[in-house]
Each structure stands twice: as C-alpha cells, then as structure tokens.
Amino acid sequence: MSKEFLKIATDEINDEIAQIQNIVNSSPTHVELCKNASQIQKSTHKIKGLAPMMGKEELGSLSALLDSIFKKISNTSITDEIFDSLVTAVGEMKNSMTHSDYNLDEIKQKISQISTAIS
C-alpha cells in the first residue's frame, strides 16, 4: 500500500470512529443508541471493508462483529450490559488506531458472544 493510501484510509477510519463516538456520546441510554443503530452500522460497515486493506485485520474483524450487531438491533432494543459493551468497543476501536500492536481479542470475544445471543 502506498503512503498516500494509508494516510487517506487512516483519516477515513478515524473519521468514522469519531462519528460513531459522537453518536454513542449523544445516546445516553440503550434506547437512544438503538434509534441510531443504522447510522452506526454504516460506519462499522465502511471500517469493516477498509481496515483489512490497510493491515488492520483485527479492527476489520471487530467492525464486522459490530456491523452485524447494529444491523440486528436497528429495529429492537438492547440491555444496559450490551449498551456498555458496545460503548467499550468503540473506545477499543479508537485505541487500535493509535497503537499498532493493540490487542482486540477480549472485546472481540465479548462482542461475538453478544452477536450470538441476539441472533
């Protein structure tokens, strides 16, 4: 990958994570988050495709799990525990963009369990 592509991709992913963070921050309850699930899902979908192309496979994998969850909850409700886990996942995504060796295994496992539970 060219340096230019990596810079553009990094900026785009950081922008998408910031958009998700803004939505999460403006959604103080799980009910509000569910109302905004489709907007978040658009960002997770974009990150899911772009992150692996720039060598961020773990971020792409976490984004794919989140993408699946936000598709499922766009017309339903979630518990406070799921809400808290989703908020944590957004922070972990952001951390993975600033630390090249950031481990997402724990949050991916938690999100995967949530995805399975709400199927």
N, C-alpha and C positions, 0 to 999 in steps of 0.2 A: 504494500500500500504506500502511496505517496504521502509525503508530509502534509501536503495541502489537503488531501482527502481525510487524513487522520484529524487534522485541525477542524475541518468543517464538520466531520462526524462527531467529534468530541463536543464541539459547541452545540450541535443539534441535540445530542443526547442530554447534555447539561440543561439545555432549554426545556426539553420535555420533562426531565426530572423536576425542574423548578416549577413548571406548570402543574405537575401532579402535587408537589409540595404545597403550592398555593391553594389548590382545591382542597387538599386534606386540612390545611390550616384554617380554611374558611368553612369547614364542615365539622363543627364541634361534637356532633353526635353521629352514631352509625346511620341514623335515618337520613341525615343530610348527605352523608357520604354515598349512600345508595342512590339518592337523587342525581348525583353527579358521576355515577359509575361509568356511564357511556363516554363521558369526556375523558376520564382517566384511562379507560380502555383504549381509546385512540392513541394516547401517548405510549402506553405499555406496548401496544402493537408495533408502533414505529421503532421503539427501542429494541423489541424482540428481533426485528429484522436487521437493524443497523449494528447493534453491539457485536455480534459474532464476526461481522465483516471487518471490524477493526481490532479483532483479537480479544474482545471482552466476552468470551463464551459464557462465563458464569453469570454475568449481568444479563445476557440474552436469555439464558435458561430461567433466571428468576423472573424476568419480564414476561416470558411465555407463561409461567405459572400465574402471575398476576393478571395477565391478559385473559386467561381462561376464567379466573375468579370474577373479574369485573364484567365479563360477558354474562356470567351466571347470575350475578346479583343486581344487574341493572333494573330488573323488574320485581325485586323481592326485598327482604330485609335481612340484616345480619345481627349477630350478637355483639356485645361490647368486647368480648375476647377476640373475635375476628377483626373488629374495628381496630383494636390496639395492635394486633399483629400486622395488619395492612399499613398502619402508620409507621410501625417499626421497619417494615420492608422498604418503605420509601426512603427512610434515613439510611438504610443499608445500601440502597442503590447509589445514593449520593456519595457515601463513603467509598464505594468501589470505584468511583470515577476519579477520586483524588489519591487513592492508594493502590498502586499497581498490583500488589500481592494480597489484596483484601479478600478474606475468606467469607463466602456467602453460603457455605454449606448448611449452617444451623438455620438461618432464616429460610432457605430454600426448602429444607425438610419441613419446617413448620407450615409454610405456605402450601406445600404439596399435601400435607395432611388436611388442611382446611379445604383445599380444592376437592379432595376425595370426599370429604364429609358433606359438602354442599352439592354434590352431583345429583 
